[in-house]
Amino acid sequence: MSDYGLLIDYKYCTGCHSCEVACKLRLNLPDGQYGIKLIDDKPWQIDEDTWEYKWLPVPTKLCDLCADRIEAGKTPTCVLHCCAHVMEYGKVEDLAVRMKELGSRTVLFVP
Amino acid sequence: MPFGKVSTPVQWEEDGYTVTRTNSWSAPGDHPTGAGMKLYVKDGILEKVEGDPEHSILKGALPIRMLSLPEYVYNPDRVIYPMKRDPKKRGDNTAWERISWDEAYDMIVGKVKEYTEKFNSNSIITFVGTGREAGNWGPTISCRVFNSPNICYMQSGWSCYGPRMAVTSYVLGAPYPEVDYAAQFPDSYDDPRYTYPGCILLWGKEPLKSNPDGFWGHSLVDMMKKGTKFITVDPRLTFEAANSEFWLQPRPGTDTALAMAFLNVIINEELYDYDFVENWTFGFEEFTKRIQDMPPAKAAEICGVPEEKIIGAARFFAKSKPGAVQWGLAIDQNPNGVQLGECLIAIMAICGCIDVPGGNVMGAIDIGGLGSGYSDLDPQDKINEQIGVDEFPALVRTLQFTDPDSVLDQLESGAPFKLKMGFFTSANAIANPCNVPKRWENALNTLEFNVATDIFINPTISATCDLFLPVNTYAERDMYVATHYGAVGLWIGGIKKAITVGEAKSDVEILRTLGKKLRPELWQYDTDVEYINDQKLKTLGITMEELWEHGWWHVDYEYQKYAKGKLRADGLPGFMTPTGKIELYSTMIEAWGDDPMPYYKEPPTSPVSTPEYAAEYPLVLSTGARTWSYFHSEGRMVPKLREVEPNPLVDINPKDAKKYGIIDGDWVWLENSYGKCKMKASVQPGQKEGALAAQHGWWYPERDASAPELFGVYEVNVNNLTPYKTVGVLGFGAPYKCLMCKIYKA
């Protein structure tokens, strides 16, 4: 298992596709292939005033956590370009601590 | 000085690339958001782009419309040389022939001189699109180059931004009040002067996707994380709506009733800011009487929103300090929208939102964005000759643009005089804004000579133009970008040239060159930068060179300017209105011939106003649903964008879908008495029952470019269903968001 991962505070993910497209551009992927894929759960109603409205970007087998960018002192392209600033890269144990700070509706991926 | 803080020069070397720091605008499309970007160039080719983490507003974030820039710049469909076509062959996209810029300029200059001599320069009309940088130069080209006051934005009722700008100028005496998102501070939200809004009332707008008028949409998410609450008024479930304390889902086109009911609750329950009302508003007593016409129970019935939700939301907003209102395109696209605008400014005013930290900011300065150039008309009173000024004086004199439907009339009738030449600056009329698009196509073809400046041959150019001038993208030119087109100055970013593509030129270079040939006394400038420094930035005491050096510049902002005598020309405290106050009773609107206070009027066609029509066309149709991929009619040829959003969609509630036998993903026709269009159904439980939301601006770059196919534009154009001259009393607002139609499987 990798020591590093991606933390996503998905309560604020707006579904803007920036992670997905930035990654495809970096990896030069054809139509239908993704390094991170935005999963669409069409909004549905829980009760009169509550809606489940979420998107979730999920790293694929093609995700290398932007090894070359990390080496150059940058963040992964999905993290940099996320319009809602909901993605963080780091050591798994640090991200776990961060998850606790962020509270609900977070997910930690270790690609 | 409130310049940005950057750790690099504007250009530097990195890993074999020359990197250029810039701020996006268009083309390719977005509003003037000024996303901070780094452009990576190798051997003269833009290979990739990155967001700039040092950017004070976006902080590295980058929407996909900007991420895919290289696919746009080097798109195989792009045309990078001037081309001409025999006017007899309009519609034949194989008939274009490459020419030199000199030949192109000579053709234009020859025609302008000929028409000016024979028919008066008013016979030359400039058409502008929406939101792109080129829109800023329309008045300059028209007035300062062609010496014609006839500038046309081809959307019935000037239904984009114009009505809101007009209402603001009448009632508030200032440019558009925007939600305070700290764009004026180099340290952004960390500036000690800043406060996060307690609650944002988001009315008829989807800022995340649209970045409206330069407001960075995702700043709403930044605020949400810091505890800002939301009330969303929208028939559609958006991310904002799903995360709101209150989501009110009115029947489209009825929201003036809803806004009046908000005011009814706030005033009758005495939840307003007494001090502000007493000192800074005019007509509160009459306004209070008027607002009694719309108790929440009545609005509930009209709008289809539960009464207790209206009351709850109104109370919640009024008690939130500071509150801020964000009002969207839905205000413009409604013949009753001027009244809705009056209501929303009244809410801002009486709840104490105006010009306070975390409320609605009023731009301190105008950096000569929209509207620049009128003073160059010769003689000056040519401004009184704008088309439509007699029928719609409020619209024409306030916006200083022609009335679009009146231009259509004049093209068709040739009266009172025949228009001869059209100059299209990034204006894809028949695919994007205009109502009755086929009628417009035919009318535009009555012009003898049509010139287009654009990046791609679009349906309008293929159908109507004789000369194509390739303009460049923001990666290929020196420019600046200012929020709200410069009219609500909070922030200005530098745009820096990184590459050259073919023979494409900037809009400013084209108008400078034509200007030198046609009115040389006004055009001494040898470069775009010289022109911008002198004509746009000089009054601010900054230059393009400084913008590049520091990345961007923030206005030195001061709150509560009205109390300090900083809004009026005479230096007295107050607002730049006839009474010096925010006019709840609008003396200007009264003078123009409409009711001085808000009233509710049903949409022109609706289940209530036209029950017989509704029997045949039962669903309320809103157009203009925003997407992540596209800016109006741009971008369908860009592979990464098209992959995300491959089809034109119409949202439908599951109950309606079941009723009409439609399942998710079905191709459907939307049809009413004006026309029809074909889209793909997207069944959405969050869509208002009885209402549809359709995307706009679609065409298929992959299809045959020539007439009659014209990239399939008429098959998919939702504006086939939009009527002609169905506008408010003063001419503002056509019902783009409150049409009626039926739906059936294709």
Boltz contact constraints between the chains, C-beta under 6 A:
constraints:
  - contact:
      token1: [A, 12]
      token2: [B, 221]
      max_distance: 6.0
  - contact:
      token1: [A, 14]
      token2: [B, 208]
      max_distance: 6.0
  - contact:
      token1: [A, 14]
      token2: [B, 239]
      max_distance: 6.0
  - contact:
      token1: [A, 16]
      token2: [B, 628]
      max_distance: 6.0
  - contact:
      token1: [A, 17]
      token2: [B, 64]
      max_distance: 6.0
  - contact:
      token1: [A, 17]
      token2: [B, 628]
      max_distance: 6.0
  - contact:
      token1: [A, 17]
      token2: [B, 644]
      max_distance: 6.0
  - contact:
      token1: [A, 18]
      token2: [B, 64]
      max_distance: 6.0
  - contact:
      token1: [A, 21]
      token2: [B, 64]
      max_distance: 6.0
  - contact:
      token1: [A, 21]
      token2: [B, 67]
      max_distance: 6.0
  - contact:
      token1: [A, 21]
      token2: [B, 640]
      max_distance: 6.0
  - contact:
      token1: [A, 22]
      token2: [B, 67]
      max_distance: 6.0
  - contact:
      token1: [A, 31]
      token2: [B, 643]
      max_distance: 6.0
  - contact:
      token1: [A, 43]
      token2: [B, 237]
      max_distance: 6.0
  - contact:
      token1: [A, 43]
      token2: [B, 686]
      max_distance: 6.0
  - contact:
      token1: [A, 44]
      token2: [B, 685]
      max_distance: 6.0
  - contact:
      token1: [A, 45]
      token2: [B, 685]
      max_distance: 6.0
  - contact:
      token1: [A, 51]
      token2: [B, 242]
      max_distance: 6.0
  - contact:
      token1: [A, 53]
      token2: [B, 242]
      max_distance: 6.0
  - contact:
      token1: [A, 80]
      token2: [B, 51]
      max_distance: 6.0
  - contact:
      token1: [A, 80]
      token2: [B, 60]
      max_distance: 6.0
  - contact:
      token1: [A, 81]
      token2: [B, 51]
      max_distance: 6.0
  - contact:
      token1: [A, 81]
      token2: [B, 62]
      max_distance: 6.0
  - contact:
      token1: [A, 83]
      token2: [B, 61]
      max_distance: 6.0
  - contact:
      token1: [A, 83]
      token2: [B, 218]
      max_distance: 6.0
  - contact:
      token1: [A, 84]
      token2: [B, 218]
      max_distance: 6.0
  - contact:
      token1: [A, 84]
      token2: [B, 221]
      max_distance: 6.0
